[in-house]
């Protein structure tokens, strides 16, 4: 409990590396307990926030393994999505695509914010790769985000991803409209 509180305090004060370390230590101590999976996920998210992509992948994989051992396929897919996001940010695109695609096979069945995050990550990667799937994925991510009523920060990211795709497709006026909405949402949440 003390490690978790210390990790939460570290997150609040802008020390994601310390938070990740504390969550990971807590997860190690709770290996046989159901809470270990959530602790590994929290460690992965904190490491991702702090830019330690290797640790983020490791922690997410440990969360995934924990959940699979307990027959929790959806939770495992959610953790796999986090690993995919870290791999994408680390420019390990082929691995990221595999992880995100596999995670979405499970997450699409009953979509939630984890589905939106995985879709946005895959869509972003496909936009920059110039993939023919970028149009479909950016549309799907934005539509799902709106349908689920995601927070303005997440929605702003979805508009930005769609706008970037439209710019690469030489649909500049549409791109400007989507990017303008992204800026408006970022301003609303205080994201400079």
Secondary structure, 3 states (H helix, E strand, C coil): CHHHHHHHHHHHCCCHHHHHHHHHHHHHHCCCCCHHHHHHHHHHHHHHHHCCHHHHHHHHHHHHHHHHHCCCHHHHHHHHHHHHHHHHHCCCHHHHHHHHHHHHHHHHHHCCHHHHHHHHHHHHHHHHHCCCCHHHHHHHHHHHHHHHCCCHHHHHHHHHHHHHHHHHCCCHHHHHHHHHHHHHHHHHCCCC
